[in-house]
Amino acid sequence: MSQTQSSTEIQPNAENHYEVSHADLPLHCPMDGMSLWNSHPKVYLPIEKTGKAKCPYCGADYTLKD
């Protein structure tokens, strides 16, 4: 595997806050495009009602931006 990563790949657990759109729903962490081999199991996060969600595994905060 190359040491450089694709610009579309999202680094899991690299940030504490992610802004997501309705196109990303249903929301799950790690998100599509994140490298899964070094992350946690996929968990679906309910963000539709409040516009905010927090991953119970890695603590990442998600905000629905539209």
C-alpha positions as CSV (number, residue, x, y, z in Angstrom):
1,M,0.0,0.0,0.0
2,S,1.2,3.5,-0.8
3,Q,2.2,5.8,2.0
4,T,0.2,8.6,0.3
5,Q,-3.5,8.4,0.8
6,S,-6.3,9.3,-1.6
7,S,-7.8,12.7,-1.1
8,T,-11.3,11.1,-0.8
9,E,-10.2,8.9,2.1
10,I,-11.3,10.2,5.5
11,Q,-8.9,9.5,8.4
12,P,-10.8,7.7,11.2
13,N,-10.4,9.2,14.6
14,A,-8.2,12.0,13.2
15,E,-10.6,14.7,14.1
16,N,-13.0,15.2,17.0
17,H,-15.7,17.0,15.0
18,Y,-17.3,16.2,11.6
19,E,-19.9,18.2,9.7
20,V,-22.3,15.9,7.8
21,S,-25.1,16.5,5.4
22,H,-28.4,14.7,4.7
23,A,-26.6,12.8,1.9
24,D,-24.5,11.1,4.6
25,L,-27.6,9.6,6.3
26,P,-28.0,7.2,7.8
27,L,-25.0,8.3,9.8
28,H,-22.5,5.8,11.0
29,C,-19.1,5.9,12.5
30,P,-16.7,5.2,11.0
31,M,-18.1,6.9,7.9
32,D,-17.8,5.6,4.3
33,G,-14.4,6.6,3.1
34,M,-12.7,6.0,6.4
35,S,-10.0,3.4,6.7
36,L,-11.7,0.7,8.8
37,W,-8.7,-1.6,9.6
38,N,-7.5,0.6,12.4
39,S,-10.8,1.9,13.7
40,H,-13.7,0.6,15.8
41,P,-16.8,-1.4,14.7
42,K,-19.5,0.4,12.7
43,V,-22.1,2.0,14.9
44,Y,-25.2,3.9,13.6
45,L,-25.8,7.3,15.2
46,P,-29.2,9.0,15.5
47,I,-28.6,12.6,14.4
48,E,-31.9,13.4,12.5
49,K,-33.9,14.8,15.5
50,T,-31.3,16.9,17.3
51,G,-28.8,17.6,14.5
52,K,-25.9,16.4,16.8
53,A,-24.5,13.0,17.6
54,K,-21.5,11.6,19.5
55,C,-19.8,8.2,18.7
56,P,-19.7,6.1,21.9
57,Y,-16.5,4.4,20.7
58,C,-14.2,7.2,19.6
59,G,-16.0,10.2,21.0
60,A,-16.2,12.0,17.6
61,D,-18.9,14.7,17.5
62,Y,-21.1,15.0,14.4
63,T,-23.2,18.0,13.4
64,L,-25.8,17.9,10.7
65,K,-25.2,21.0,8.6
66,D,-28.2,21.1,6.3
